[in-house]
Amino acid sequence: MKERFVLITGGAKRIGATTSRYLHEKGFNIILHYNNSELEAESISNELNKIRKNSCFTIQGNFNSEASINTLVEKVSNITETLDLLVNNASSFYPTPIDTASSDQWKDLTDTNVTTPLFLIQALALYLKRANGCVINISDTLIKNGIKEYSLYTGAKAALEGITKSLAKELAPKVRVNGIAPGAILWPDDKDLSDKEKESILKKVAIGRIGKPEDIAAVIFFLTESKYTTGQIINVDGGRFSF
Ligand SMILES: NC(=O)c1ccc[n+]([C@@H]2O[C@H](COP(=O)([O-])OP(=O)(O)OC[C@H]3O[C@@H](n4cnc5c(N)ncnc54)[C@H](OP(=O)(O)O)[C@@H]3O)[C@@H](O)[C@H]2O)c1
């Protein structure tokens, strides 16, 4: 059977790590990008390579640096000439109240959430075309109605959604481009939400619970199989109401 390759950015932790393992189980070879999480990346790689030899490769890259992105693309080209799937998952996320929001923050939040995804698609388009592959850009269900004190992050993700729809038209029919907009899947690592705050978020979720990373990984896999779906942003948010 033909080998299938996926590049997943930010693949060492949280949703990215679960997606790496999930797609590996479905038979993909994993090219796992990480930035700071080298230990976690190497640990997943060892785990997956024990299951199937030479089925997981790790590449470091900081999306705040153009040179680092070029190196990432070059390293991908040393691994494979075809790419079945690119998952733009890496992201930075923090509040930027408008009184103190800075151009450095804007640069950082756009670098990770939209600029790098865009230029990775550009650099890897030929690889994706050769495989009739697809791109999945990970957005956020909350951006449609805005998030107080997160205007820079929401602006970056909104741009990512616009790019998703436009490139779906431009890269068709060979390459499909879709997005997934997760709701509350994992609480942020660095933000201590009180039980009361968590409860108030969950009250807005029809399914009544926080999501699981597997819920996102399953829709990523579904989109790889859905050959007649492109230009869509799929909410995977348990039916989150907007207030
Ligand atoms: N978690 C949720 O409930 C939720 C909700 C809505 C949307 N989402 C979206 O779903 C995706 C995954 O969410 P998550 O919570 O699992 O992500 P996360 O932990 O916040 O971030 C994923 C990875 O992004 C990488 N990253 C951050 N800054 C980077 C930079 N400058 N250069 C390269 N990589 C960088 C980090 O890699 P290293 O660790 O290797 O440094 C990190 O592990 C994101 O796009 C997020 O916006 C998540």
The ligand as an SDF file (V2000), in Angstrom:
LIG
                    3D

 48 52  0  0  0  0  0  0  0  0999 V2000
   -7.2830   23.6600   23.5120 N   0  0  0  0  0  0  0  0  0  0  0  0
   -8.4910   24.0800   23.1720 C   0  0  0  0  0  0  0  0  0  0  0  0
   -9.4740   23.8640   23.9020 O   0  0  0  0  0  0  0  0  0  0  0  0
   -8.6830   24.8510   21.8740 C   0  0  0  0  0  0  0  0  0  0  0  0
   -9.8340   25.5920   21.7020 C   0  0  0  0  0  0  0  0  0  0  0  0
  -10.0200   26.2890   20.5010 C   0  0  0  0  0  0  0  0  0  0  0  0
   -9.0470   26.2360   19.5010 C   0  0  0  0  0  0  0  0  0  0  0  0
   -7.9260   25.4940   19.7240 N   0  0  0  0  0  0  0  0  0  0  0  0
   -6.9150   25.4490   18.6430 C   0  0  0  0  0  0  0  0  0  0  0  0
   -6.4860   24.1020   18.4790 O   0  0  0  0  0  0  0  0  0  0  0  0
   -5.0700   24.0530   18.1980 C   0  0  0  0  0  0  0  0  0  0  0  0
   -4.3780   23.1710   19.2400 C   0  0  0  0  0  0  0  0  0  0  0  0
   -4.7130   23.6370   20.5400 O   0  0  0  0  0  0  0  0  0  0  0  0
   -3.8060   23.2650   21.8040 P   0  0  0  0  0  0  0  0  0  0  0  0
   -4.4670   23.8710   22.9880 O   0  0  0  0  0  0  0  0  0  0  0  0
   -3.4860   21.8110   21.7800 O   0  0  0  0  0  0  0  0  0  0  0  0
   -2.4960   24.1040   21.3900 O   0  0  0  0  0  0  0  0  0  0  0  0
   -1.3440   24.7340   22.2880 P   0  0  0  0  0  0  0  0  0  0  0  0
   -0.9450   23.7440   23.3060 O   0  0  0  0  0  0  0  0  0  0  0  0
   -1.7590   26.0830   22.7650 O   0  0  0  0  0  0  0  0  0  0  0  0
   -0.2350   24.9660   21.1750 O   0  0  0  0  0  0  0  0  0  0  0  0
    0.1690   23.9380   20.2810 C   0  0  0  0  0  0  0  0  0  0  0  0
    1.6430   24.0550   19.9800 C   0  0  0  0  0  0  0  0  0  0  0  0
    1.9220   25.2640   19.2700 O   0  0  0  0  0  0  0  0  0  0  0  0
    3.3400   25.3670   19.2880 C   0  0  0  0  0  0  0  0  0  0  0  0
    3.7970   26.7620   19.1560 N   0  0  0  0  0  0  0  0  0  0  0  0
    3.4710   27.8310   19.9340 C   0  0  0  0  0  0  0  0  0  0  0  0
    4.2210   28.9080   19.5680 N   0  0  0  0  0  0  0  0  0  0  0  0
    5.0130   28.5000   18.5290 C   0  0  0  0  0  0  0  0  0  0  0  0
    6.0130   29.1250   17.7300 C   0  0  0  0  0  0  0  0  0  0  0  0
    6.3950   30.4010   17.9130 N   0  0  0  0  0  0  0  0  0  0  0  0
    6.6140   28.3930   16.7690 N   0  0  0  0  0  0  0  0  0  0  0  0
    6.2670   27.1020   16.5550 C   0  0  0  0  0  0  0  0  0  0  0  0
    5.3520   26.4470   17.2970 N   0  0  0  0  0  0  0  0  0  0  0  0
    4.7400   27.1290   18.2720 C   0  0  0  0  0  0  0  0  0  0  0  0
    3.8140   24.7960   20.6240 C   0  0  0  0  0  0  0  0  0  0  0  0
    4.8510   23.8620   20.3560 O   0  0  0  0  0  0  0  0  0  0  0  0
    5.9940   23.4950   21.4640 P   0  0  0  0  0  0  0  0  0  0  0  0
    5.2360   22.9650   22.6560 O   0  0  0  0  0  0  0  0  0  0  0  0
    6.8240   22.4680   20.7920 O   0  0  0  0  0  0  0  0  0  0  0  0
    6.7490   24.7560   21.7650 O   0  0  0  0  0  0  0  0  0  0  0  0
    2.5470   24.1360   21.1870 C   0  0  0  0  0  0  0  0  0  0  0  0
    2.7600   22.8610   21.7530 O   0  0  0  0  0  0  0  0  0  0  0  0
   -4.6000   25.4970   18.2070 C   0  0  0  0  0  0  0  0  0  0  0  0
   -4.5590   25.9750   16.8960 O   0  0  0  0  0  0  0  0  0  0  0  0
   -5.6600   26.2300   19.0050 C   0  0  0  0  0  0  0  0  0  0  0  0
   -5.8010   27.5920   18.6470 O   0  0  0  0  0  0  0  0  0  0  0  0
   -7.7160   24.8180   20.8750 C   0  0  0  0  0  0  0  0  0  0  0  0
  1  2  1  0
  2  3  2  0
  2  4  1  0
  4  5  1  0
  4 48  2  0
  5  6  2  0
  6  7  1  0
  7  8  2  0
  8  9  1  0
  8 48  1  0
  9 10  1  0
  9 46  1  0
 10 11  1  0
 11 12  1  0
 11 44  1  0
 12 13  1  0
 13 14  1  0
 14 15  2  0
 14 16  1  0
 14 17  1  0
 17 18  1  0
 18 19  2  0
 18 20  1  0
 18 21  1  0
 21 22  1  0
 22 23  1  0
 23 24  1  0
 23 42  1  0
 24 25  1  0
 25 26  1  0
 25 36  1  0
 26 27  1  0
 26 35  1  0
 27 28  2  0
 28 29  1  0
 29 30  1  0
 29 35  2  0
 30 31  1  0
 30 32  2  0
 32 33  1  0
 33 34  2  0
 34 35  1  0
 36 37  1  0
 36 42  1  0
 37 38  1  0
 38 39  2  0
 38 40  1  0
 38 41  1  0
 42 43  1  0
 44 45  1  0
 44 46  1  0
 46 47  1  0
M  CHG  2   8   1  16  -1
M  END
$$$$
